[in-house]
Every structure is written in C-alpha cells, then in structure tokens.
Amino acid sequence: MSPTGWLVAGLAVVLVAGLPYWLPRAVIALRVRIFARVGGEEGVRAPGREVPAEEFKKVYGHPAADGRSRGAALSDLFWYWLSPGPEVHQEHLEPGPRYDDVARTTRQILAGLSREQWTELVGRCTRRVLGELHGHARVYQVRLRDLMMPVWAEVYYEVVFREPCPRHVRDLITGNANDVVSALKCTGLRHMDRRARLTEYLRARLADDPPPVPLPSSLAAREQAYYLQGTFFNTAVVQMSEAMAHLLLALATHQPVQDRLVAGEEQPDFLDGVINETLQHFPLFGVAHRITSGEIPRDGQDPIPAGSVLLFNYPEYQGSGGDVFDPDRWLRPDTRPTAFIPFGVTANRPCPARGFAVLTMRVAAEEVLRGFRLESSVEHTRSLPSRGPCLLVARTGAAAPGSPARSGLRLTAMRLVDRWAAVPRSLTQLVLGSYMVWDARRQGLCRNYFAAAPGGSATSVTAGR
C-alpha cells in the first residue's frame, strides 16, 4: 500500500473509532437547526438578544404572554406528539373559561390527598414495582425511566380514581406514556393504536364508574377521557418518570453524594438539595412557547408586539449553574441559584404538581436507596434518549459484597455500549424527527382546529406582525 493509502486508511480508522464522540453531537446540532426552522424566524428567544436572562421571568410572567397554541407553528408539532385530544390537553388550552374549568379540576384532583397520603401512596407503589424485579439476583441492569414509569402510572391512577390500579390498566398507561415520550425524543414514531386503547378504556370507565372529583362540565364525554389521558396519563406520568430517572442517574454517577445520603448523617434537607440540583442541571422542560395577546412593554426598548411567539429556553436560562454537581449550595439561601424555575413561573401556567413533586420524588428515591445501590457509567444528558441505563445492586440478602474488578468491568462495558448505541440512535432521531416535523406540518392539527372553530381562523404569526 502506498503512503497515501496508509494515510487514508489511518484517517478512516480514527474517524470510525471516534464516531461515538463526534457523530451524535453533529446530529444533535443538525436536529436543532431543523427544529428551529419550525419555530420560524419570527420567534423571540428568551434568553436572547431581545429578552436577556435578567428579563426572563418578567416577560414570562407578563399577563400578555398568555396565548398557548393558536398562531404558533410549534403548536402543530406539540399537538401531533400529544394527540389524541390535544385540543383539551390542559397545557395547550387557550386562556379563558374552558382553561379555567380544566385547571380548577386538576387542582381539585391533586388536592384530594394530604402530604401523608401522598407519602404513603408513592412509597407503596414504589415498593410494589421494585418487588417485581425477577429472581434473587444481586445485580439488576435496568433502564431507570422504564423502571419508574409503572410507579407513576399506579400513583396517578389512584390519585384520579381513588382505588388501586389494575395491572392491565397500568400496562395501558405505560404503553401510552412510552409511546408519547419516544415520539417526543424522536426515538420512535407514534403508535396511535396504543394511545387509542387507553382512550377507549377511559371512556368506558367514565361511563360506568366516574372518579370522585367531577370532571370539567365544559368538556364532552370523549373530551373528558382526553383530558385525563393528556394531563395525568401523558404529562404527569412522563414527567415524573423522567424526573426520577434523572435523579437516580445523578446519584448513580455521583457516588459520594449517594454515599452521604445512605449514611444518614446529612441535614434533613440534603436530599431535597440533590433533587433541586438535578432539576437545575436537567430541567424537564426544554423550550416552552407562548403567544402574546398584546404588547409587552420593555424598559428602554421597543415593546414585544402582539402575536409574537416567545420561546422560553429553560436549559439555557438555568445554565448558570455550571457543570459542577453541588447539592450543598441549596442548603444556604445565599448560595442557591436564582435562575431556577423547574415548575415554570407562578404567573403563567405553572406546573400543577409544583406543590408536591419534590416530596414525592424524595419518597420514591428513599425507597430505591433503601433496597439498592445505584451504579452507572453512561453519559447523562437532559434529553436522556437512552432511558438511563443503570445497575441496581441489592443491599441485603444475596447482595454480599462482590468483586470490585467485576463491577468495574460491568461499568466499563456499560460505558462502551452506551457510547456506541448513541450512533445509530442519533441517526434514527434525525430521520424520524425530520419525518415527524414534516408530518406534523402536513396534518396541521392545531392550525386546522382553529380554522374550523366558530368565527376562527388560523392566523399565522408572520401575518399577525
């Protein structure tokens, strides 16, 4: 082989060997560009040139930043991901009597349990799901989001219906939630049959045995099923499963923090600090968009016009936390980050679970740590398309201390598998994500819904400006 041939072959080897390190990042950058085009050039980014970080909360909480779906190109995509029934998903309803009715019902359902009842419910469901790990192995290899999803399916079913969740219904809920989150992360296409099966179950259940809290009277029977499916069995189950996967993976990849918790010598608020630090580094929301119903005045600048699409970027806003995972900073008021809105802002559709999310995450984490040591060597990213590979090492019974060398080999293998799995997965995300962006624009679920509404037309943002 000629020197040139050897050089080309060497470069090819280096290029292939480095695939797990450069290709996923390159694909992510390309996906970001594709998705940015969906928002359109008219989108006002916050933080950004027009809305700097110091004005983020002020603009987000302004009364005129109250539009949710109508007039934003992004709405077609999110309605597509969350269908069926996105027009009655609480997060996507336009402000007005219908939204007020739905939001009031959600608060009533969630407020039906005391803190003690929430603690008992989450602890019981977590123990039951952990108890289903098969056999008596010392080490279980799991995907943390998959492990946690049945927990929250059982929890929110019981919150809504005030009775334990049957296993077949839990399977319907987790199948629906898995399908929604896989589509959102572009690791799989939508499977509408899985979603439809849960819808039909809820319709039949509501007809024969409705929940104790009356559902919104402004919604038809089918819409009430969509409301429960979207608010509790899409969003609540997905977001809490994702939050717990991030928390447990953070503990698995920061062993000193986990050791301090297990030792029980820390301040009572230390676990809450770990939860907050996790939500700081890995916020559950990416970009939340709002449409302005009126002008938003600016100090020393032109106002933001009515009809603008505001793109609130949570990860970028909270990025001031840096790369160091430091739960201790939450133990003192003077060291807590101020750029921290894990559940949104109070003045603009805050997350309904903000009052008890940390409490329930604490309970579930304590149950897991009581039974297992968490170990992982995978890359921890906010989007978590890998679903959080992790080793659960039992603390009692068969869990006699194992060989450190064997544990190290398993973690090394896990890291290599995770790195290489990111290559085909990132390409899959690029292809499926691009297709779903195109298909969502083609179907125009939000645009057509408002165009068909009495007296309504789907006015584009550009036309509105």
Order of alpha helices (4+ residues) and beta strands (2+ residues): alpha-alpha-beta-alpha-alpha-alpha-alpha-beta-alpha-alpha-alpha-alpha-alpha-alpha-alpha-beta-beta-beta-beta-alpha-alpha-beta-beta-alpha-alpha-alpha
